[in-house]
Amino acid sequence: MAKKDGGDIGPAIAGLVAGLAAQYVMRKALNFAWTRAVGEEPPTDVDSPDVTLGRALGWAVMAGVGTEVARVLAVRAARAKLLGAGPKELDV
């Protein structure tokens, strides 16, 4: 987000937009991958008793991790592009 000392809001907005777009695209890709791998649409209501625990947990982990990774990478790339600075180091 923007710096607390009144920094530029442009990178923050660009990061937000990039993050939302990345989440949308990744969610579509995950839906496609799940359908191809499992042969069924992913569960829409993981709380439903009609969905097995394994399928519910599998989808929740895959969707949660996948979309969050895509969001983080997109936000960092957008902010680095706007601020003109590349990543300092890989924090693993």
TILOVEX-195411 format. One line per 4 residues: number of its first residue (from 1); for each residue x, y, z of C-alpha. Coordinates in nm, 3 decimals. Layout:
REM TILOVEX-195411
NUM	X,Y,Z | ...;
REM end
This chain:
REM TILOVEX-195411
1	0.000,0.000,0.000 | 0.098,0.366,0.001 | 0.360,0.492,0.239 | 0.228,0.632,0.563;
5	0.424,0.952,0.513 | 0.212,1.057,0.215 | 0.388,0.852,-0.054 | 0.267,0.805,-0.408;
9	-0.063,0.619,-0.432 | -0.011,0.513,-0.796 | 0.192,0.199,-0.719 | -0.060,0.098,-0.454;
13	-0.352,0.124,-0.696 | -0.157,-0.054,-0.970 | -0.071,-0.330,-0.725 | -0.434,-0.365,-0.625;
17	-0.553,-0.388,-0.985 | -0.274,-0.632,-1.077 | -0.356,-0.847,-0.776 | -0.726,-0.865,-0.858;
21	-0.656,-0.948,-1.222 | -0.407,-1.218,-1.123 | -0.654,-1.375,-0.881 | -0.925,-1.382,-1.148;
25	-0.700,-1.538,-1.412 | -0.552,-1.792,-1.169 | -0.896,-1.894,-1.046 | -1.004,-1.963,-1.406;
29	-0.685,-2.162,-1.467 | -0.733,-2.363,-1.147 | -1.095,-2.439,-1.240 | -0.976,-2.566,-1.578;
33	-0.692,-2.772,-1.427 | -0.919,-2.927,-1.163 | -1.179,-3.020,-1.423 | -0.916,-3.181,-1.647;
37	-0.749,-3.369,-1.360 | -1.056,-3.486,-1.169 | -1.311,-3.501,-1.450 | -1.567,-3.292,-1.260;
41	-1.621,-2.925,-1.188 | -1.455,-2.806,-0.866 | -1.683,-2.789,-0.563 | -1.865,-2.458,-0.535;
45	-1.978,-2.512,-0.174 | -1.703,-2.686,0.020 | -1.924,-2.679,0.334 | -2.188,-2.898,0.169;
49	-2.223,-3.250,0.311 | -2.248,-3.373,-0.050 | -1.880,-3.287,-0.106 | -1.631,-3.533,0.041;
53	-1.378,-3.403,0.289 | -1.087,-3.492,0.061 | -1.232,-3.300,-0.235 | -1.322,-3.002,-0.017;
57	-0.976,-2.981,0.139 | -0.801,-3.044,-0.191 | -0.988,-2.765,-0.364 | -0.952,-2.526,-0.071;
61	-0.575,-2.573,-0.056 | -0.527,-2.559,-0.432 | -0.745,-2.251,-0.478 | -0.616,-2.068,-0.173;
65	-0.246,-2.121,-0.233 | -0.270,-2.077,-0.610 | -0.459,-1.750,-0.607 | -0.251,-1.602,-0.325;
69	0.078,-1.686,-0.495 | -0.047,-1.530,-0.819 | -0.162,-1.219,-0.634 | 0.167,-1.171,-0.450;
73	0.373,-1.212,-0.766 | 0.152,-0.974,-0.966 | 0.153,-0.704,-0.697 | 0.530,-0.722,-0.657;
77	0.586,-0.712,-1.032 | 0.351,-0.415,-1.080 | 0.504,-0.217,-0.795 | 0.859,-0.292,-0.912;
81	0.771,-0.184,-1.265 | 0.616,0.145,-1.149 | 0.884,0.225,-0.894 | 1.162,0.127,-1.133;
85	1.328,-0.099,-0.883 | 1.376,-0.470,-0.924 | 1.357,-0.717,-0.638 | 1.640,-0.668,-0.388;
89	1.671,-1.037,-0.302 | 1.459,-1.348,-0.296 | 1.311,-1.393,0.051 | 1.259,-1.765,0.092;
REM end
